Amino acid sequence: MKIKIACVGKLKDRFTREAVAEYAKRLSRFCALEIAEVADEKAPESLSAAEETQVLQREGERLLGRILPGEFVVCLAVGGKRMDSETFARTLQSVFDRGASCVTFVIGGSLGLSPRVLNRADLLLSLSDMTLPHGLCRAVLSEQIYRAFKINAHEPYHK
């Protein structure tokens, strides 16, 4: 089993880098984890709608370049499906049971994800109704993936 997190930008804060690294270490006994970072575009507050579209398109092309045919793609999106941890664990297990060798989670940049990336998704997932900073989003996602593997292994971490 392989999990890939395709994301725009690098982690800037030490505490989020350390959190993601810790969960990556913990996940190593359950799956192969790949973090596929792509460069982010400069997106100052003063962008026009056309400029925002261009930023989304450029970041989207980079993300799509990191997604291989046959991967099950989960895009993190504000309007995505909300799940509790047990439902997320069952969903992840179901995807692997249906023969997927890689589940790719996609985290967009400050403007979100392009329509092309969203259209590639097999599942749209929302981690929260609240807006999370990129690094915290990646840390929470990493923890929830780890939690899902622990739930599916019937191990006590998740309680």
C-alpha positions as a Markdown table, in Angstrom:
| # | Residue | x | y | z |
|---|---|---|---|---|
| 1 | Met | 0.0 | 0.0 | 0.0 |
| 2 | Lys | 1.2 | 3.5 | -0.8 |
| 3 | Ile | 0.0 | 6.9 | 0.4 |
| 4 | Lys | 1.0 | 10.0 | -1.5 |
| 5 | Ile | 0.4 | 13.6 | -0.3 |
| 6 | Ala | 0.7 | 15.9 | -3.3 |
| 7 | Cys | 0.8 | 19.5 | -2.1 |
| 8 | Val | 1.6 | 23.0 | -3.2 |
| 9 | Gly | 4.5 | 24.6 | -1.3 |
| 10 | Lys | 6.9 | 23.6 | 1.4 |
| 11 | Leu | 6.4 | 23.5 | 5.1 |
| 12 | Lys | 7.7 | 26.7 | 6.6 |
| 13 | Asp | 7.3 | 26.2 | 10.3 |
| 14 | Arg | 9.5 | 23.8 | 12.2 |
| 15 | Phe | 6.6 | 22.4 | 14.4 |
| 16 | Thr | 4.6 | 21.4 | 11.3 |
| 17 | Arg | 7.6 | 19.8 | 9.7 |
| 18 | Glu | 8.3 | 17.8 | 12.9 |
| 19 | Ala | 4.7 | 16.8 | 13.2 |
| 20 | Val | 4.5 | 15.5 | 9.6 |
| 21 | Ala | 7.9 | 13.8 | 10.0 |
| 22 | Glu | 6.7 | 12.0 | 13.2 |
| 23 | Tyr | 3.5 | 10.7 | 11.5 |
| 24 | Ala | 5.5 | 9.7 | 8.4 |
| 25 | Lys | 7.8 | 7.6 | 10.7 |
| 26 | Arg | 4.7 | 6.0 | 12.4 |
| 27 | Leu | 3.1 | 5.3 | 9.1 |
| 28 | Ser | 6.2 | 3.4 | 7.8 |
| 29 | Arg | 5.0 | 0.2 | 9.4 |
| 30 | Phe | 1.7 | 0.3 | 7.6 |
| 31 | Cys | 2.5 | 1.8 | 4.2 |
| 32 | Ala | 5.0 | 3.6 | 1.9 |
| 33 | Leu | 4.4 | 7.4 | 2.3 |
| 34 | Glu | 5.5 | 9.9 | -0.4 |
| 35 | Ile | 5.3 | 13.6 | 0.0 |
| 36 | Ala | 5.2 | 15.2 | -3.4 |
| 37 | Glu | 5.7 | 19.0 | -3.0 |
| 38 | Val | 5.2 | 21.3 | -6.0 |
| 39 | Ala | 6.3 | 24.9 | -6.3 |
| 40 | Asp | 3.7 | 27.5 | -5.3 |
| 41 | Glu | 3.0 | 30.6 | -7.3 |
| 42 | Lys | 3.2 | 34.1 | -5.9 |
| 43 | Ala | -0.3 | 35.1 | -5.0 |
| 44 | Pro | -0.4 | 38.6 | -3.5 |
| 45 | Glu | -3.8 | 39.9 | -2.2 |
| 46 | Ser | -4.2 | 42.2 | -5.2 |
| 47 | Leu | -4.6 | 39.5 | -7.9 |
| 48 | Ser | -7.3 | 40.0 | -10.4 |
| 49 | Ala | -9.7 | 37.1 | -11.2 |
| 50 | Ala | -7.8 | 36.3 | -14.3 |
| 51 | Glu | -4.5 | 36.3 | -12.4 |
| 52 | Glu | -6.0 | 34.0 | -9.8 |
| 53 | Thr | -7.2 | 31.6 | -12.5 |
| 54 | Gln | -3.6 | 31.6 | -14.0 |
| 55 | Val | -2.1 | 30.8 | -10.5 |
| 56 | Leu | -4.6 | 27.9 | -10.0 |
| 57 | Gln | -3.9 | 26.6 | -13.5 |
| 58 | Arg | -0.1 | 26.6 | -13.1 |
| 59 | Glu | -0.2 | 25.0 | -9.6 |
| 60 | Gly | -2.8 | 22.6 | -10.9 |
| 61 | Glu | -0.6 | 21.4 | -13.8 |
| 62 | Arg | 2.2 | 20.8 | -11.4 |
| 63 | Leu | 0.0 | 18.8 | -9.1 |
| 64 | Leu | -1.5 | 16.8 | -12.0 |
| 65 | Gly | 2.1 | 16.0 | -13.1 |
| 66 | Arg | 2.6 | 14.2 | -9.7 |
| 67 | Ile | -0.5 | 12.0 | -10.1 |
| 68 | Leu | -0.1 | 8.8 | -12.0 |
| 69 | Pro | -2.8 | 6.9 | -13.9 |
| 70 | Gly | -4.7 | 4.5 | -11.7 |
| 71 | Glu | -4.1 | 6.3 | -8.4 |
| 72 | Phe | -7.1 | 6.9 | -6.3 |
| 73 | Val | -7.2 | 10.7 | -5.8 |
| 74 | Val | -8.6 | 12.5 | -2.7 |
| 75 | Cys | -8.7 | 16.3 | -3.0 |
| 76 | Leu | -9.0 | 18.3 | 0.1 |
| 77 | Ala | -11.7 | 20.8 | -0.6 |
| 78 | Val | -13.9 | 23.2 | 1.5 |
| 79 | Gly | -17.0 | 21.6 | 0.0 |
| 80 | Gly | -15.8 | 18.1 | 0.3 |
| 81 | Lys | -17.3 | 15.2 | 2.3 |
| 82 | Arg | -16.9 | 15.4 | 6.0 |
| 83 | Met | -16.2 | 12.1 | 7.8 |
| 84 | Asp | -15.4 | 11.0 | 11.3 |
| 85 | Ser | -12.2 | 9.1 | 11.8 |
| 86 | Glu | -13.9 | 5.7 | 11.8 |
| 87 | Thr | -15.7 | 6.4 | 8.5 |
| 88 | Phe | -12.4 | 7.8 | 7.0 |
| 89 | Ala | -10.6 | 4.5 | 8.1 |
| 90 | Arg | -13.3 | 2.4 | 6.5 |
| 91 | Thr | -13.2 | 4.5 | 3.3 |
| 92 | Leu | -9.4 | 4.2 | 3.0 |
| 93 | Gln | -9.6 | 0.4 | 3.6 |
| 94 | Ser | -12.3 | 0.0 | 1.0 |
| 95 | Val | -10.2 | 1.8 | -1.6 |
| 96 | Phe | -7.3 | -0.5 | -1.0 |
| 97 | Asp | -9.6 | -3.5 | -0.9 |
| 98 | Arg | -10.9 | -2.6 | -4.4 |
| 99 | Gly | -7.3 | -2.9 | -5.7 |
| 100 | Ala | -5.9 | 0.6 | -5.5 |
| 101 | Ser | -2.1 | 0.4 | -5.0 |
| 102 | Cys | -1.8 | 4.2 | -4.2 |
| 103 | Val | -4.1 | 6.7 | -2.6 |
| 104 | Thr | -3.0 | 10.3 | -3.4 |
| 105 | Phe | -4.2 | 13.1 | -1.2 |
| 106 | Val | -4.0 | 16.6 | -2.8 |
| 107 | Ile | -3.6 | 19.8 | -0.9 |
| 108 | Gly | -3.8 | 23.0 | -2.9 |
| 109 | Gly | -2.2 | 26.4 | -2.4 |
| 110 | Ser | -3.5 | 29.5 | -0.9 |
| 111 | Leu | -6.2 | 29.8 | -3.6 |
| 112 | Gly | -7.3 | 26.2 | -3.4 |
| 113 | Leu | -7.3 | 23.7 | -6.3 |
| 114 | Ser | -7.9 | 24.3 | -10.0 |
| 115 | Pro | -11.1 | 22.8 | -11.6 |
| 116 | Arg | -8.9 | 20.3 | -13.6 |
| 117 | Val | -7.4 | 18.9 | -10.3 |
| 118 | Leu | -10.9 | 18.8 | -8.7 |
| 119 | Asn | -12.2 | 17.0 | -11.7 |
| 120 | Arg | -9.5 | 14.4 | -11.4 |
| 121 | Ala | -10.6 | 13.6 | -7.8 |
| 122 | Asp | -12.3 | 10.3 | -7.0 |
| 123 | Leu | -13.3 | 11.8 | -3.7 |
| 124 | Leu | -13.5 | 15.4 | -2.3 |
| 125 | Leu | -12.7 | 15.5 | 1.4 |
| 126 | Ser | -13.1 | 18.3 | 4.0 |
| 127 | Leu | -10.9 | 18.1 | 7.1 |
| 128 | Ser | -12.9 | 20.9 | 8.8 |
| 129 | Asp | -15.4 | 23.6 | 8.1 |
| 130 | Met | -12.6 | 26.0 | 9.4 |
| 131 | Thr | -9.8 | 27.2 | 7.2 |
| 132 | Leu | -6.5 | 25.6 | 8.2 |
| 133 | Pro | -3.0 | 26.9 | 7.4 |
| 134 | His | -1.3 | 24.7 | 4.8 |
| 135 | Gly | 1.2 | 23.2 | 7.3 |
| 136 | Leu | -1.4 | 22.5 | 9.9 |
| 137 | Cys | -3.6 | 20.9 | 7.2 |
| 138 | Arg | -0.8 | 18.6 | 6.2 |
| 139 | Ala | -0.1 | 17.7 | 9.8 |
| 140 | Val | -3.8 | 16.9 | 10.6 |
| 141 | Leu | -4.1 | 14.9 | 7.4 |
| 142 | Ser | -1.0 | 12.9 | 8.2 |
| 143 | Glu | -2.3 | 12.2 | 11.7 |
| 144 | Gln | -5.7 | 11.1 | 10.4 |
| 145 | Ile | -4.2 | 8.8 | 7.9 |
| 146 | Tyr | -2.1 | 7.2 | 10.7 |
| 147 | Arg | -5.2 | 7.0 | 12.9 |
| 148 | Ala | -7.1 | 5.3 | 10.1 |
| 149 | Phe | -4.4 | 2.6 | 9.8 |
| 150 | Lys | -4.5 | 2.1 | 13.5 |
| 151 | Ile | -8.3 | 1.8 | 13.5 |
| 152 | Asn | -8.1 | -0.7 | 10.6 |
| 153 | Ala | -5.4 | -2.7 | 12.5 |
| 154 | His | -7.7 | -2.8 | 15.6 |
| 155 | Glu | -5.0 | -1.0 | 17.6 |
| 156 | Pro | -5.9 | 1.2 | 20.6 |
| 157 | Tyr | -4.4 | 4.6 | 19.4 |
| 158 | His | -7.6 | 6.0 | 18.1 |
| 159 | Lys | -9.5 | 6.1 | 21.5 |
